[in-house]
Amino acid sequence: MTSNQARRLTALLIDAHHNPRAQITTGRVMGLYQQLGIAPKRATARGDLKALARLGLLTEHGPRHRRCYALSPAHS
């Protein structure tokens, strides 16, 4: 994992913990990254969400074309 990816994932998790009931979508992540001055590419946001889901920190919900994520119960 690169330091840039670690920074993005940390920011994403902090935001998720501050708003535990909010749905985490690609658009929301892109907005967060934009606020932090990180290049908000859709593919980057999607990849980061999938990486956190693979680690068990987020759970996926909904169909593929309307996917959203939430903090895993063990990490909320």
Residue pairs with C-beta under 8 A, 6 or more apart in sequence:
1 9
4 38
5 48
5 51
7 38
8 33
8 38
8 44
8 48
9 48
9 51
9 52
11 32
11 33
11 36
11 38
12 24
12 29
12 32
12 48
12 49
12 52
13 52
13 57
15 32
16 22
16 24
16 58
16 70
16 71
17 71
17 76
20 71
20 76
22 28
23 61
23 68
23 69
23 70
24 49
24 58
24 68
24 69
24 70
25 67
25 68
25 69
26 42
26 45
26 46
26 49
26 67
29 45
29 48
29 49
30 40
30 41
30 42
30 45
31 40
33 39
33 40
33 44
33 45
34 40
49 58
49 67
49 69
52 58
52 69
53 59
53 60
53 69
56 72
56 74
56 75
57 71
57 72
57 75
58 69
58 70
58 71
58 72
59 69
59 70
59 71
59 72
59 73
60 67
60 68
60 69
61 67
61 68
61 69
61 70
62 68
